[in-house]
Amino acid sequence: MIAGLIKFDTRQTKEKATMCGRFVSSSTPERIAAYFGADVAVEPLGENYNVAPTNDIYGVVATAKDGLEVQAFQWGLIPVWAKERKIGQRMINARAETIAQKAAFKGDFRKHRCIIPMDGFYEWAAGVEGGPVTKAGKPAKRPHYIHRVDDEPLAVAGIWSAWKDRESGGDADWLHSAAVITTDANTTMAPVHNRMPVILPKAMWDIWLDPTNQNIDMLSKLLVPAPDHLLTMREVSSTVNNVRNKGRDLIAPLAP
């Protein structure tokens, strides 16, 4: 998901501008809960085939009662110490290589981890000579839809935070937000982009979600590229470039 296609706050770092920025979420919270063995603690958000930063998303988290819940989060992490909500626009991703050191992420990496369920995600490959061009006459980037070969949900590693606007005088509710963790691309993804979301295998879900597990070395070892055979991709229409487009047609194969 190439950030050149999405307008972010101009103060974002280059690190945040070259990673994952759109995905598909079409499942109901009940279906997600059944898949992950969780309870539902959220109203349906509706189908969205073009989830963008600051949209509400589903996340699976551990509860105080040793169970799992499907909850809602704003996509774009707002650290508890943040002065302004808009910082979340620049915190949609956290790099696996630096998450344990970055002040904005390390506390939540240790204590507030989640799984962000996705049906698939988008990435943009470089344009080619003879292909579509931009208004400036340069080769246009080509969107691709990436999903599991068996079409099961992707269990994407994430972190979450709870934030309250201090200037509200205490009247505001807590805002829960989340970020996707990314790592190096695997061989499948590499022709399109050099980064990909961290996709957790089922055997690692409990380890990742366990709030009592604060072993940073152990957790960091989970943040690796997915196996090459897990994903497949296809080129799709550039209509996905517009975040106002949300329908299922966005993931249809590009017409020859």
Secondary structure, 3 states (H helix, E strand, C coil): CCHHHCCCCCCCCCCHHHCCCCEEECCCHHHHHHHHCCEECCCCCCCEEEECCCCEEEEEEECCCCCEEEEEEEECCCCCCCCCHHHHHHCCEEECCCCCCCCCCHHHHHHCEEEEEECEEEEEECCCCCCCECCCCCECCEEEEEEECCCCCEEEEEEEEEECCHHHCCCCCCEEEEEEEEEECCCCCCCCCCEEECECCHHHHHHHHCCCCCCHHHHHCCCCCCCCCCEEEEECCHHHHCCCCCCHHHHCCCCC
